[in-house]
Amino acid sequence: MISPTPMRGASREKSRRLTLALCPSDTAYDHELARLPHDIVLLGNTHRQWDSAIRPLPETVRVSYTLDGARADILILGIDQWSFDEIEQRVLLLRLCDRFRGPKIIVNHGCNMVDGCSAERMRELVGQHIMVSRTDTAAQLWNVARSHVVTPGLTASEWPETDYSRGNVVMLRPWGHAQFYNAAAAAEIERRIARKVNWLGTGPRFANFDVYRSLLTSSSIYFNHCYAVPAPQAMLEAQLCGLAIVTTDRHGESSYIVNGENGFVSNDMEALLAHVRFLGEHPQELQRIGANGRTTAQRIFGSERFLVEWDALLAEAVSGAQLSSIAGGAGE
């Protein structure tokens, strides 16, 4: 069994610098976690690796290929709705949780709205560990005992404002689970609205982070045709660049998007396509709505809020582990 480094008093939890062992999962999300005011150790040799084309590995992050080498206070792992059924992921998760004696935080990047494992299986997999969901909807559907919601956060300064010069539509390409998406919308946009669609995600990869940003900072509209992914990272990045957002409303998007003000939201695909057409035919409205959406994204999805919430979560995890240790010792 691997023990965390010794703790030095509950009264100093919020100010004490911790060592966090991070099992790579979602590189863009993990990149923001690496900004926490703690020491980050990335665990190598797992089923997922840090993708340097998505984000460069921060120089402050140390890499360890063993938990012993990490000598961490807290272990952070990422899962999604397929982690239970994909045996490699499940075995890795259970093995790491079993070997690490300190507190664990599990970040769930998925949602069981369409398919994947059931909420019951997810509760079995997570057990009594803390689980973080990306949206309220995802947390409610999983219904895990120790559940927290931390909306993703991004560093706004990394996302320059678009000049809208491409006049295009950006979409996330389906990656093997077609029931999550309305991929036919892309063909409809190109055929009926005569707008070029640029795909993100699977398929041809961007050479690096700068090439990806250069696409966003010349694009016009982001069309989210996904029915299940909670708070898609690509949509938040596009919104921070000022692309006008047209999106489904399955994870509370209507709580921060007002039609015609800072984007468009609906679960009616024809209505969404009509909004894309409107934006393409009214460039001044496109830019006004995109700019308003950018302001909204900076307010809601900022990195500062994200890091404050995560720091509080880390303090709770450490405090809970100490209380558990004290209770266990009293019972011996």
Order of alpha helices (4+ residues) and beta strands (2+ residues): beta-alpha-beta-beta-alpha-beta-alpha-beta-alpha-beta-alpha-beta-beta-alpha-beta-alpha-beta-alpha-beta-beta-alpha-alpha-alpha
